[in-house]
Structures are given as structure tokens and as C-alpha cells.
Amino acid sequence: MKITRRELLTFAGGSLLGALFTPIPWKLLDDSSIWTQNWSLIPGLPRGPETFTATRCALCPAGCAVRARRIDGQPVTLAGIPTDPFKNGALCPMGIAGHHLAFHPLRLRQPFAFTGKGPDATLVPVGLDEIVSEVARTIQDLSAASMPGSIAILDQRPGRAVSGMYREFMGMCPQGTYIVPPGAEEPTLATLQRLCDFNEALPCFDLENTGVILSFGSDLLDGWSSPSHTAGLIRNRNQNGLNLIQAEGVKSRTAHQANTWLPVIPGTEAALALSIGHVIIRDGLHPREIEKGLSDFQTYKNLVAGFPPDATAAVTGIAAQAITTTAHAIASGPSVVIAGCNPAGGPFDHATETAIAGLNLLVGNVGRKGGITLRARTPSAEASTVPAVALANVPDHSIRLLFVDGAESGNIFPASLLRRKLTPDGGTVVLMSPYLSPRSAGADYLIPSPAAYESMEEISTRSGASRSSFALSLPLLSQPEGTVDPVAFLAKVAEQAGLPVPGLTSSEACLKQRAHDIWASKRGSLTAAADSAVTPVQGMSGEEDLWKGLSEGGCWIDGEEQRASTTRRSILGSITPGHFQPLTAPVKPAPGTLKLMAFGWRNATMTASVAPVLSKIFQESHLRSLGGKVHLNPSTIAAHALVDGARVSISTQSGTVTADVVADPAIIPGVIHAIVGPSPNNAAPTDQPEAEGLLGLCVVGADGTWRITEATIARA
């Protein structure tokens, strides 16, 4: 049966499309629900030898340790490894069912292409060589300047060994651009890199030794960085004395568990940060050497003078005493201040991120044990001549040919942000992904890459970790015929287009090169998966020993430390005080409007990345809210003559979507907390704009952020 773009946009993620492609998993789900009521009817597992394999989950950058129980070679159970040296030994609900994703109803098993650009263009199977020829011809035309535009690749998970190959490939292409998506890097650390000169080192959080964490919306207990590691630190507060302060416009799981919750009005986080800075300077809580160490300290001092707690209380919704107490807390000892990046709501704007990250500089956290320390980069021989460019900074309507790497980042962003970067005719988009998803409707060619646990994948250093690391996600399943290694695909394109063929032509070759670079550096040590034995790299007889250990589930952890010596430090960078002027007075929303904010959980923002068997977690247990639901404070519901459970129509300048209301006293009045996640029964409503649902309502600003959108709500 032929599928059009329009049908894909309407039904992607829904049961109809799943049935069209592979109906068997959906029948199994129905059978499973019957079996749970009739245990005697459950068929027995295939008989065979029981074995266990140590590997890692590659569904998101956390790279949690996995102990796979296998029957006759087939994985049947995935569990965490509590003794993991990365201190990441628990699996999230998505990771527990990661081995199911290879059999997802939306799985792609051969290349496809759309017959045109219009909504009625059909999705048809094509040969890989045909796609390679068409893409190579486009590159040749761009090289000959016979058509306008540039070539780019969007790397959904930068920092991997294959990322170096992507950069190399872009360096060969005319006007090649290597792009990273929003939220690809921890925003606070990325901001500190812009404010300070750390040379070749990378900033990181020393959470094990900190005394206070001030988090502005970071989901520390719901997927941030290494979930089990962070959760363990917070759970053991009685022993380690950690004080967690969560500043967030909703009482999230992290806010529930925090020592203090600051229910800041969304959009005023920068004012709160500057008011905290005001107290620190007013009360002399900052180290005196900071005044000379920051090139723009006086400018910052003059700026925060306009944000006294008594005045900002009306702006932020946080009492003056709470602001003062928070300022004294983060200045009293080693602390870290973190800006959040929600998996669906995206990062803060640059000015807000700067105001938040700057508090680390103001209280002397940078270079302090328990604050912001530095780690050495993972050894690499690559010479990256093509810099990484944030998607928001790519000129609008400039990309003629775009390759999209389908590795799951755990985050999502509005399709409108990517669409406006393409040439006016839509350009040519090549999506390399294991699954069919709403994003597939925006592509011209679909290349089926291996799914989770079907190929060897890199587990690189998690965000904010204090040591560089390297491990492998080992395959547990056979790779189906028809799937294509993204690196091998680009090598074919380069050869066909007459470009120099990259030195590495497969993902595994990239991984072996990274292992070689680590061995050549003689840094760090390998921890074996079987017995946790630690072997220094310097003591290995050859690089084969390191690769063998990695291939058996071991992990490499760097031992090299870096000192936080810098030659340049600025607390504001390129942000001028004028950016914060609108925050000195309470914002009055337009009459009848509310603040729409998208919210999601890492790895659960799109149906294609959620195993169907986990529908019970979303649909029956309510441990997670389903997509298409909006949480509102009861006072907001009453003010708009609505009731809990009402069907409502939500409108922004991007369109209108219907949703179900959930009364939630944890939401600040005046805010629509829009859930982005799997649809009920994995079925997408037909009224969603471009199958993005509530995320499609978010308006992307000129700076590429979409955290707050003015919206109206009415009974549907």
C-alpha cells in the first residue's frame, strides 16, 4: 500500500501506519493484554542455553551499563549493572525495553524515497545505488555552482568518533557545514566555554564534591546526564550534605525531591539569576580576586544593581528572603549552578543562559573542587577543519542538501526550525534512521540505519562528566539485510560524486581508530566488565588488548586532570546589559493569553523511540503523561470556565490543536504545560499540525528558542 506525505504526517506514530507496515507486533500487544489475565495461556520461551552479555544502552547519550540475559543468543531481559565504573548502573523505562525497538512497527528495512515534494507525493521503495547517484549528482551541481545553496549534515549526537568522519566529509563538500541541534551540549558548560578560555580542556561538574546545586529547570532526576548517578547523589543527601535548590515553573519530580523549590515565573529566570548576583555583591559574598579576574566585573555590578530582591520579587514570583537565602547558599561553599534544557522545551535563550552560568564565575566555582573543574578531551587524531555550527546559527534558506544523522539524542525540536534553514524549494533532505516517524515526512530519501543493539555503537563521555571515557554498545541482534551503515553510505556518496573518499568508511572503523588514539596516548585505564579489573593503558602490550577489552564490555576512563587556568574570563561575554532591561518590571501578557510551554522526557518525545510494550507505563500507570495533554493550575482552569478532563482547543500563531486538560496544582497559574510524548494507544490525532501535536504550536524565535509561546485556550 502506498503512503503519501499527507498520510504520514497524519498517522505517523499511530496504529494505522503500524498495521500497514507490520501488523504482528500490534497483535502481540493485544495477545499480551489477554495473557496477563490468563497466565496459563502464556507460551513458554524458546529453550536454549542461558547466557549473559555486558554491553551499554545507546538510546541516549547517558550510555547506561546493561546486563543482557539471553536465551539461545536472543536477548530477553535487560538490566542495569550497579557496579558500573561510570556510576550509571540503572536503566530507565526506555532502556529496559531497548531490545524491542528492532521490531518496532515503524521500523524501516529498506531505502525509500518520496515521488515529489507535495503532500500527495507517495513513499516508494528504491535501490540504495539510485539514491547514491541522485545525491552525488546534487553535490556535483553544487560544486559546479550550477545551483545555489550549501551542503550540511545534522549530527544528532555530536562528540562521537563518527562525528569526526562527518566533519571530514563536510570539509570535502562545497560550503560544507557541520550542524549540531539545540541542546546537543550541556548549556551551562557550553556557555562557560564562551565566557572563558579553557584552551583545549573541557569544563565539567564536580557533583561528587559539591555542597549546593542550584538548578534552573534541569531534570536532574528525570534523565539529566547520568540519571542513576545524579539520583544516587541526591538520595544520599543525609550522608553527603548536598543541598538541592530547584528553580522551575512547575513542581517536577526534581522540584518535589529538592530541599527548596523556587516556583519562578517562566521567562523571568534571568531576572532571578541577576537578583541572586545582586545579593552576592551587595553582601560581599564573592571572592575579592573575582573583581580583578573578570574583565567586565564593573559592568556586571552596575547591571545587577538594578535587580534588588525587593523589586524582582514582583517580577519572578520569588520572595525577596528566598532570593537572599539562595544567594548565601551558593556562596557559602563549593556549589554548581546549572541551566536546564528540557527534552521538548529546548534550552534558554543565550542571555538567560549567560546570567545563570555567570553565577559560577561570580562565586568562584570555576576551578574549585566541588564546582566547575576541567577534563582533558578524549584522545583523537582527527584534525577538525570544519567547526560545529548550532542549528539556530545557520543562515535561513541556505541549505540545498542536508544529511540528517538519525542517532537518538533523547531530545526533540520543532520541525519549523529545521525547515526554515532549507532553500525555499525545500532542498533535498536525506534522513538516516531506523524508523519511520513524523520527521520522515520532511525528508526526500530515507536510509534505514541499524536499530539499537544491531551494530557496534560508541558510548562517549556523558555530559558534565569529570573524566573522559569511551565504551561500546555491543550488538545483541543480527543486523537485517537492507540496513545501511551511515558512514558507509556517505563514503559511497563521496566516491560517486568524485570527492576524496574519507579515510574511514564504516562506523566500526571509526571506533577502532578512536581506540587506537586512546592506546597511543597511553592515558587512563580499562575496567573489565567480567571482574572489574583495572588495567592501565600504558601497561598494555598493544592496541589489540584495549580493543579486545572494549569488545567484551569493558570501558576506558581517562586519568588525566586539567587545571582551570585561563587567560580570559568574562561574566557577560557578548551579552549587553540592554538584553535584560525588559526584565526590570513585571510582564503583562496580552488579555486572554497564557504561556504555552512544551515539556517532555528524554527518549520519550516521539512514538518511534518508544517500544510499544511500554504503552502501559504511559497509558495505564500514569507514571508519564501521554502526548496531547495539557496541565493547568486549577485557578487557570476556573478562570477560563473549564473543568478537569475537558477537551480544549489551543491556538497560537502556528496553528490550533485540541488537547485534554489535566488539573495540576504544581503548575504556575497562567501557564499551559503541554506534554510532548507518545499518543494514546500510539494513535496520533488527525488535527495535529504536521504530526507534531502541541510541539508544533511553539513559535521558534529568531534565536532558535521556543520555550514560551503566547496561546489562547477555549473549550473545543
C-alpha positions, 0 to 999 in steps of 0.5 A, a space after each residue: 500500500 502506498 503512503 503519501 506525505 499527507 498520510 504520514 504526517 497524519 498517522 505517523 506514530 499511530 496504529 494505522 501506519 503500524 498495521 500497514 507496515 507490520 501488523 504482528 507486533 500490534 497483535 502481540 500487544 493485544 495477545 499480551 493484554 489477554 495473557 496477563 489475565 490468563 497466565 496459563 495461556 502464556 507460551 513458554 520461551 524458546 529453550 536454549 542455553 542461558 547466557 549473559 552479555 555486558 554491553 551499554 544502552 545507546 538510546 541516549 547519550 547517558 550510555 547506561 551499563 546493561 546486563 543482557 540475559 539471553 536465551 539461545 543468543 536472543 536477548 530477553 531481559 535487560 538490566 542495569 549493572 550497579 557496579 558500573 565504573 561510570 556510576 550509571 548502573 540503572 536503566 530507565 523505562 526506555 532502556 529496559 525495553 531497548 531490545 524491542 525497538 528492532 521490531 518496532 512497527 515503524 521500523 524501516 528495512 529498506 531505502 525509500 524515497 518520496 515521488 515529489 515534494 507535495 503532500 500527495 507525493 507517495 513513499 516508494 521503495 528504491 535501490 540504495 545505488 539510485 539514491 547514491 547517484 541522485 545525491 552525488 549528482 546534487 553535490 556535483 551541481 553544487 560544486 559546479 555552482 550550477 545551483 545555489 545553496 550549501 551542503 550540511 549534515 545534522 549530527 544528532 549526537 555530536 562528540 562521537 568518533 563518527 562525528 569526526 568522519 562527518 566533519 571530514 566529509 563536510 570539509 570535502 563538500 562545497 560550503 560544507 557545514 557541520 550542524 549540531 541541534 539545540 541542546 546537543 551540549 550541556 548549556 551551562 558548560 557550553 556557555 562557560 566555554 564562551 565566557 572563558 578560555 579553557 584552551 583545549 580542556 573541557 569544563 565539567 561538574 564536580 557533583 561528587 564534591 559539591 555542597 549546593 546545586 542550584 538548578 534552573 529547570 534541569 531534570 536532574 532526576 528525570 534523565 539529566 546526564 547520568 540519571 542513576 548517578 545524579 539520583 544516587 547523589 541526591 538520595 544520599 543527601 543525609 550522608 553527603 550534605 548536598 543541598 538541592 535548590 530547584 528553580 522551575 515553573 512547575 513542581 517536577 519530580 526534581 522540584 518535589 525531591 529538592 530541599 527548596 523549590 523556587 516556583 519562578 515565573 517562566 521567562 523571568 529566570 534571568 531576572 532571578 539569576 541577576 537578583 541572586 548576583 545582586 545579593 552576592 555583591 551587595 553582601 560581599 559574598 564573592 571572592 575579592 580576586 573575582 573583581 580583578 579576574 573578570 574583565 567586565 566585573 564593573 559592568 556586571 555590578 552596575 547591571 545587577 544593581 538594578 535587580 534588588 530582591 525587593 523589586 524582582 520579587 514582583 517580577 519572578 514570583 520569588 520572595 525577596 528572603 528566598 532570593 537572599 537565602 539562595 544567594 548565601 547558599 551558593 556562596 557559602 561553599 563549593 556549589 554548581 549552578 546549572 541551566 536546564 534544557 528540557 527534552 521538548 522545551 529546548 534550552 534558554 535563550 543565550 542571555 538567560 543562559 549567560 546570567 545563570 552560568 555567570 553565577 559560577 564565575 561570580 562565586 568562584 566555582 570555576 576551578 574549585 573542587 566541588 564546582 566547575 573543574 576541567 577534563 582533558 578531551 578524549 584522545 583523537 587524531 582527527 584534525 577538525 577543519 570544519 567547526 560545529 555550527 548550532 542549528 539556530 546559527 545557520 543562515 535561513 534558506 541556505 541549505 540545498 542538501 542536508 544529511 540528517 544523522 538519525 542517532 537518538 539524542 533523547 531530545 526533540 525540536 520543532 520541525 519549523 526550525 529545521 525547515 526554515 534553514 532549507 532553500 525555499 524549494 525545500 532542498 533535498 533532505 536525506 534522513 538516516 534512521 531506523 524508523 519511520 516517524 513524523 520527521 520522515 515526512 520532511 525528508 526526500 530519501 530515507 536510509 534505514 540505519 541499524 536499530 539499537 543493539 544491531 551494530 557496534 555503537 560508541 558510548 562517549 563521555 556523558 555530559 558534565 562528566 569529570 573524566 573522559 571515557 569511551 565504551 561500546 554498545 555491543 550488538 545483541 541482534 543480527 543486523 537485517 539485510 537492507 540496513 545501511 551503515 551511515 558512514 558507509 553510505 556517505 563514503 559511497 556518496 563521496 566516491 560517486 560524486 568524485 570527492 576524496 573518499 574519507 579515510 574511514 568508511 564504516 562506523 566500526 572503523 571509526 571506533 577502532 581508530 578512536 581506540 587506537 588514539 586512546 592506546 597511543 596516548 597511553 592515558 587512563 585505564 580499562 575496567 573489565 566488565 567480567 571482574 572489574 579489573 583495572 588495567 592501565 593503558 600504558 601497561 598494555 602490550 598493544 592496541 589489540 588488548 584495549 580493543 579486545 577489552 572494549 569488545 567484551 564490555 569493558 570501558 576506558 576512563 581517562 586519568 588525566 586532570 586539567 587545571 582551570 587556568 585561563 587567560 580570559 574570563 568574562 561574566 557577560 561575554 557578548 551579552 549587553 546589559 540592554 538584553 535584560 532591561 525588559 526584565 526590570 518590571 513585571 510582564 503583562 501578557 496580552 488579555 486572554 493569553 497564557 504561556 504555552 510551554 512544551 515539556 517532555 522526557 528524554 527518549 520519550 518525545 516521539 512514538 518511534 523511540 518508544 517500544 510499544 510494550 511500554 504503552 502501559 507505563 504511559 497509558 495505564 500507570 500514569 507514571 508519564 503523561 501521554 502526548 496531547 495533554 495539557 496541565 493547568 493550575 486549577 485557578 487557570 482552569 476556573 478562570 477560563 470556565 473549564 473543568 478537569 478532563 475537558 477537551 480544549 482547543 489551543 491556538 497560537 500563531 502556528 496553528 490550533 490543536 485540541 488537547 485534554 486538560 489535566 488539573 495540576 496544582 504544581 503548575 504556575 497559574 497562567 501557564 499551559 504545560 503541554 506534554 510532548 510524548 507518545 499518543 494514546 494507544 500510539 494513535 496520533 490525532 488527525 488535527 495535529 499540525 504536521 504530526 507534531 501535536 502541541 510541539 508544533 504550536 511553539 513559535 521558534 524565535 529568531 534565536 532558535 528558542 521556543 520555550 514560551 509561546 503566547 496561546 489562547 485556550 477555549 473549550 473545543 
